[in-house]
Amino acid sequence: MTDRAYPSAKPNGAAPPPPLIPNPPPAKSHLYNPTRHPYRPTPTSHPAQKRGGRRPSCRRCCCLACLWTFLILIGLLLLAAVAAAALYALYHPRRPLFSVTSLRISAFNLTTAPSDDTTRLTAASSVTLSARNPNNRRITYLYGPATVSVWSGSVVLCSGSAAGFKSPPGNVSAVHAAAAASGRLLYGDDARSLREDLRKKSGAAMKIVVETTVGVKAEKMKVRKVGIRISCEGIHGELVVPKGKNVTSSNTANARCDLKIKIWKWTFGF
């Protein structure tokens, strides 16, 4: 009987196989939307800083602009003052003088319509002024066309125009103007004021206002024209022409004329 060979239970010296490691579970795939914007957290800031972030720079620009404008104006004024002082020292100019030669009223009619109680004025007058250039040499005044108006208190009676002229040194020029008003409507206060002037025994207090432009010529140099206003007050006279006469002359012996420079809507005396 033969012996059956059985495998030995002992290891034969060979390394045992490594243990099987289970595969890790598959990672979960994240859903990605290519059209979705990535999230970016906004930095927290104070609302006042957001509103006024650029305000200091704008304020600074405005301040600089105002400062430069002010400095330029100061510089121009200084240059004008230096030029005026140089001209005055060189030529010693004197301002022109004006006086009233005559004021004659040739027509005056104040009517009130009974239907609507409106008052209308019709008046005509002739004005003669004298313009004197007191400078003895080198300075000539150049006057432009003028507007002449005759007033009684605060009411304009009539208005007209006068032509421009040239006034050489030491010369006296006569300025003639014809003023008129035809059917001009008067309001209640103006109509009452004129009726009160008609009842005055001493006559109505009148004034003459002339608005024109004047330039200066000193030898070969010319200064551009500026606006001037001449107001002559102290005139008294009757408004209504007496019967049998064509005109009534006003008393101009106490008339005084005041000259002012007119710039835009402001006037400055000198």
C-alpha positions as CSV (number, residue, x, y, z in Angstrom):
1,M,0.0,0.0,0.0
2,T,1.6,3.2,-1.1
3,D,1.8,6.3,1.0
4,R,-0.4,9.4,-0.2
5,A,1.4,12.7,-0.1
6,Y,-0.5,15.5,1.5
7,P,0.5,19.1,1.2
8,S,2.2,20.5,4.2
9,A,0.3,23.2,6.2
10,K,3.5,25.0,6.9
11,P,4.4,28.0,4.7
12,N,7.1,27.2,2.2
13,G,9.0,30.4,2.6
14,A,7.0,32.5,-0.1
15,A,5.5,35.9,0.8
16,P,1.8,35.9,1.2
17,P,-0.1,38.0,-1.4
18,P,-0.9,41.5,-0.3
19,P,-4.4,42.1,1.0
20,L,-6.9,43.6,-1.4
21,I,-7.5,47.3,-0.8
22,P,-11.0,48.4,-1.8
23,N,-11.3,51.2,-4.3
24,P,-12.3,54.6,-2.8
25,P,-15.8,55.7,-3.7
26,P,-15.9,58.1,-6.6
27,A,-15.8,61.8,-5.8
28,K,-19.0,63.7,-6.1
29,S,-18.9,65.9,-9.1
30,H,-19.8,69.6,-8.5
31,L,-22.3,71.1,-10.8
32,Y,-20.7,74.0,-12.7
33,N,-22.7,76.6,-14.7
34,P,-20.5,78.4,-17.1
35,T,-23.0,81.3,-17.4
36,R,-23.1,82.0,-13.7
37,H,-20.9,84.9,-12.5
38,P,-18.4,84.0,-9.8
39,Y,-19.3,85.3,-6.4
40,R,-17.2,88.2,-5.2
41,P,-17.9,89.6,-1.8
42,T,-18.2,93.4,-1.8
43,P,-16.2,95.3,0.8
44,T,-18.2,96.8,3.5
45,S,-18.0,100.6,3.6
46,H,-19.9,103.4,5.2
47,P,-22.8,104.9,3.1
48,A,-21.5,108.4,3.7
49,Q,-18.2,107.4,2.2
50,K,-19.9,106.0,-0.9
51,R,-21.9,109.2,-1.5
52,G,-19.1,111.6,-0.9
53,G,-16.2,109.7,-2.3
54,R,-15.5,112.2,-5.1
55,R,-16.9,115.3,-3.5
56,P,-13.6,116.6,-2.1
57,S,-12.0,116.6,-5.5
58,C,-14.9,118.6,-7.1
59,R,-14.9,121.0,-4.2
60,R,-11.2,121.5,-4.7
61,C,-11.6,122.3,-8.4
62,C,-14.3,124.8,-7.7
63,C,-12.2,126.5,-5.0
64,L,-9.2,126.8,-7.4
65,A,-11.4,128.2,-10.2
66,C,-12.9,130.8,-7.9
67,L,-9.4,131.7,-6.6
68,W,-8.0,132.2,-10.1
69,T,-11.0,134.2,-11.2
70,F,-10.6,136.5,-8.2
71,L,-6.9,136.9,-8.8
72,I,-7.5,137.7,-12.5
73,L,-10.1,140.3,-11.7
74,I,-7.8,141.9,-9.1
75,G,-5.0,142.0,-11.6
76,L,-7.2,143.7,-14.3
77,L,-8.4,146.2,-11.7
78,L,-4.8,147.0,-10.8
79,L,-3.8,147.4,-14.4
80,A,-6.8,149.7,-15.0
81,A,-5.9,151.8,-12.0
82,V,-2.3,152.1,-13.0
83,A,-3.3,153.1,-16.6
84,A,-5.8,155.7,-15.2
85,A,-3.3,157.1,-12.8
86,A,-0.7,157.5,-15.7
87,L,-3.2,159.2,-17.9
88,Y,-4.3,161.6,-15.2
89,A,-0.7,162.5,-14.4
90,L,0.1,163.1,-18.0
91,Y,-3.0,165.0,-19.2
92,H,-4.8,166.2,-16.0
93,P,-8.3,165.7,-17.6
94,R,-11.3,167.6,-16.3
95,R,-14.9,166.3,-16.6
96,P,-17.3,168.1,-19.0
97,L,-19.8,170.7,-17.7
98,F,-23.4,170.9,-18.7
99,S,-26.1,173.6,-18.1
100,V,-29.6,174.3,-19.3
101,T,-30.0,177.2,-21.7
102,S,-33.8,177.0,-22.3
103,L,-36.8,174.8,-21.9
104,R,-39.9,175.8,-23.9
105,I,-43.3,174.0,-23.9
106,S,-45.3,174.4,-27.0
107,A,-48.2,172.0,-26.3
108,F,-49.7,170.4,-23.3
109,N,-53.1,168.6,-23.2
110,L,-54.4,166.3,-20.5
111,T,-57.7,164.6,-21.4
112,T,-59.8,161.9,-19.6
113,A,-62.2,159.7,-21.5
114,P,-65.6,159.4,-19.7
115,S,-66.2,156.0,-21.2
116,D,-63.3,154.1,-19.6
117,D,-61.9,156.9,-17.3
118,T,-58.5,156.7,-19.0
119,T,-56.2,159.7,-19.1
120,R,-54.0,160.5,-22.0
121,L,-51.2,163.1,-22.4
122,T,-50.1,165.1,-25.4
123,A,-47.1,167.4,-25.0
124,A,-44.3,169.0,-27.0
125,S,-41.3,171.0,-25.9
126,S,-37.9,172.2,-27.1
127,V,-34.7,171.8,-25.0
128,T,-31.4,173.6,-25.4
129,L,-28.4,172.5,-23.4
130,S,-24.8,173.7,-23.4
131,A,-21.8,171.3,-23.1
132,R,-18.5,172.9,-22.1
133,N,-15.1,171.2,-22.4
134,P,-13.0,172.8,-19.6
135,N,-9.7,171.2,-20.8
136,N,-7.3,173.7,-22.3
137,R,-5.4,171.4,-24.5
138,R,-5.1,167.9,-26.1
139,I,-8.3,166.4,-24.7
140,T,-11.4,166.3,-26.9
141,Y,-14.8,164.8,-26.0
142,L,-16.7,162.7,-28.5
143,Y,-20.4,162.4,-27.8
144,G,-22.8,159.9,-29.4
145,P,-26.5,160.3,-30.2
146,A,-28.5,161.3,-27.1
147,T,-32.0,160.6,-25.7
148,V,-33.6,163.7,-24.0
149,S,-36.6,163.5,-21.8
150,V,-38.6,166.2,-19.9
151,W,-40.0,165.2,-16.5
152,S,-42.6,166.8,-14.2
153,G,-42.0,165.2,-10.8
154,S,-42.0,161.4,-11.5
155,V,-43.9,161.6,-14.8
156,V,-42.3,161.8,-18.2
157,L,-43.9,164.6,-20.2
158,C,-42.2,164.0,-23.5
159,S,-39.0,162.6,-25.0
160,G,-36.8,163.2,-28.0
161,S,-33.3,162.8,-29.4
162,A,-30.2,164.8,-30.2
163,A,-27.4,164.2,-32.7
164,G,-23.9,163.4,-31.6
165,F,-21.1,166.0,-31.7
166,K,-17.5,166.7,-30.9
167,S,-16.4,169.0,-28.2
168,P,-12.8,170.4,-28.7
169,P,-10.7,171.7,-25.8
170,G,-12.1,174.9,-24.3
171,N,-15.2,174.8,-26.5
172,V,-18.9,175.3,-25.6
173,S,-21.3,173.3,-27.7
174,A,-25.1,173.9,-27.9
175,V,-27.3,170.8,-27.9
176,H,-30.8,171.1,-29.3
177,A,-33.5,168.5,-28.9
178,A,-37.2,168.5,-29.8
179,A,-39.3,166.3,-27.4
180,A,-42.9,165.2,-27.9
181,A,-45.6,162.8,-26.7
182,S,-48.9,162.1,-28.5
183,G,-51.8,160.4,-26.7
184,R,-49.6,158.6,-24.1
185,L,-51.6,156.7,-21.6
186,L,-51.2,157.7,-18.0
187,Y,-52.1,155.6,-14.9
188,G,-54.0,156.9,-11.9
189,D,-51.0,158.1,-9.8
190,D,-49.3,159.8,-12.7
191,A,-52.5,161.6,-13.8
192,R,-53.2,162.8,-10.2
193,S,-49.6,164.1,-9.9
194,L,-49.9,166.1,-13.1
195,R,-53.2,167.6,-12.1
196,E,-51.6,168.7,-8.8
197,D,-48.7,170.3,-10.7
198,L,-51.2,172.2,-12.8
199,R,-52.8,173.8,-9.7
200,K,-49.5,175.0,-8.3
201,K,-49.1,178.8,-8.4
202,S,-45.3,178.6,-8.5
203,G,-45.4,176.3,-11.5
204,A,-44.5,172.6,-11.9
205,A,-41.0,171.4,-10.9
206,M,-39.4,169.9,-14.0
207,K,-36.2,168.2,-14.8
208,I,-34.3,167.2,-18.0
209,V,-32.6,163.8,-18.3
210,V,-30.1,163.2,-21.0
211,E,-28.6,159.7,-21.7
212,T,-25.7,159.4,-24.2
213,T,-22.2,158.1,-24.6
214,V,-18.9,159.9,-24.5
215,G,-15.4,159.0,-25.5
216,V,-12.1,160.8,-24.9
217,K,-9.5,161.6,-27.5
218,A,-6.1,162.7,-26.2
219,E,-3.8,163.6,-29.1
220,K,-3.5,160.3,-31.0
221,M,-5.0,158.1,-28.3
222,K,-8.7,157.3,-28.0
223,V,-10.6,155.9,-25.1
224,R,-13.7,153.9,-26.0
225,K,-17.1,155.5,-25.2
226,V,-18.9,154.9,-22.0
227,G,-22.5,155.6,-21.1
228,I,-23.4,158.8,-19.1
229,R,-26.5,160.3,-17.6
230,I,-27.0,164.0,-17.2
231,S,-29.8,165.1,-14.8
232,C,-30.7,168.8,-14.7
233,E,-33.1,169.8,-11.9
234,G,-34.3,173.1,-10.4
235,I,-36.5,174.1,-13.4
236,H,-39.9,175.7,-12.7
237,G,-42.5,176.7,-15.2
238,E,-46.1,176.5,-16.4
239,L,-47.2,173.4,-18.2
240,V,-50.1,174.9,-20.1
241,V,-49.5,177.4,-22.8
242,P,-51.3,180.7,-22.1
243,K,-53.9,181.8,-24.6
244,G,-52.6,184.0,-27.3
245,K,-49.0,182.5,-27.1
246,N,-47.3,179.8,-28.9
247,V,-44.9,178.6,-26.2
248,T,-44.3,179.0,-22.5
249,S,-40.7,179.4,-21.2
250,S,-39.6,177.8,-18.0
251,N,-37.3,179.4,-15.4
252,T,-33.9,177.8,-15.7
253,A,-31.8,180.2,-13.7
254,N,-31.5,177.8,-10.8
255,A,-31.0,174.7,-12.9
256,R,-28.1,172.4,-11.8
257,C,-26.9,169.5,-13.9
258,D,-25.4,166.4,-12.4
259,L,-23.2,164.0,-14.5
260,K,-23.0,160.3,-13.8
261,I,-21.3,157.4,-15.5
262,K,-23.7,154.6,-16.5
263,I,-22.5,151.0,-16.5
264,W,-25.3,148.5,-17.3
265,K,-28.0,149.4,-14.8
266,W,-25.8,151.2,-12.3
267,T,-24.8,154.9,-12.3
268,F,-21.7,156.3,-10.6
269,G,-21.2,160.0,-9.9
270,F,-17.8,161.7,-10.4
